[in-house]
Amino acid sequence: MLGLFRRKPLPTDEERRAHLRVSGRITEGVILDADINGDDEIVYYSYTLNGVDFESSERLTFEQKQDRLKFAPGQKVNIRFDPKNQGNSTLE
């Protein structure tokens, strides 16, 4: 009986990104800032959907780090988002 109330485990970042690549919709956003902390590079970005502004951050993957100019502050980028939860997004 208690199994009915058990929460599902949260997806990993890679699982979340894979889901958005398959079923997410695309919009345009802009890189606001970037922060390098050791091997991690985190970018902060914003996008607007239906008049609502969203801001988020994401660690760049190894592949994304190869094209750092694409993720420089001020650059326009494609964002994939979940249409059922528009705050759930990833950089394309």
C-alpha positions in Angstrom: 0.0 0.0 0.0 2.8 2.4 0.8 4.2 1.9 -2.7 1.4 3.9 -4.1 2.7 7.0 -2.4 6.4 6.6 -3.2 7.7 9.3 -5.5 9.3 8.5 -8.8 13.0 9.2 -8.8 13.9 12.5 -10.5 15.5 12.1 -14.0 19.2 12.8 -14.4 20.3 15.8 -16.4 21.1 13.6 -19.3 17.7 11.9 -19.2 16.0 15.3 -19.0 17.9 16.6 -21.9 17.3 13.5 -24.0 13.5 13.8 -23.3 13.5 17.4 -24.4 15.5 16.6 -27.6 12.8 14.2 -28.5 9.6 15.8 -27.4 10.5 19.5 -26.7 9.5 22.5 -28.7 12.0 25.1 -29.9 12.1 28.8 -29.2 14.8 31.4 -29.3 16.7 32.7 -26.3 19.7 34.7 -25.4 22.8 33.9 -23.3 22.9 36.3 -20.3 26.2 35.3 -18.6 28.7 32.5 -18.3 30.7 31.3 -15.3 33.7 28.9 -15.4 34.3 27.0 -12.2 37.1 24.5 -12.7 36.1 22.1 -15.5 32.4 23.2 -15.3 31.2 26.0 -17.5 27.7 27.2 -16.6 25.7 29.5 -18.9 22.7 31.6 -17.8 20.0 32.2 -20.4 16.6 33.7 -20.8 13.6 33.1 -23.2 10.1 34.3 -23.5 7.0 32.2 -24.0 3.4 33.6 -24.3 4.6 36.8 -22.7 6.2 35.1 -19.7 10.0 35.5 -19.2 12.0 32.5 -18.1 15.6 32.5 -16.9 17.6 29.3 -16.4 21.2 28.0 -16.2 22.9 24.9 -17.6 26.2 23.2 -17.4 27.7 22.9 -20.9 28.4 19.5 -22.2 31.8 18.5 -23.6 30.5 19.0 -27.1 29.0 22.4 -26.3 32.3 23.5 -24.8 34.0 23.0 -28.2 32.0 26.0 -29.6 32.3 28.6 -26.8 31.6 31.5 -29.0 28.1 30.1 -29.6 27.4 30.3 -25.9 29.0 33.7 -25.2 26.9 36.4 -23.4 24.6 38.2 -25.9 24.4 35.3 -28.3 21.1 34.1 -29.5 20.5 30.4 -29.1 17.8 27.8 -29.6 16.1 26.5 -26.5 14.1 23.3 -26.2 11.4 23.4 -23.7 8.7 21.1 -22.4 5.3 22.4 -23.5 3.6 21.0 -20.4 6.2 22.5 -18.1 7.7 25.6 -19.9 10.3 26.2 -17.2 11.9 22.9 -18.1 14.4 23.7 -20.8 17.8 22.9 -22.3 20.1 24.6 -24.7 20.1 23.1 -28.2 
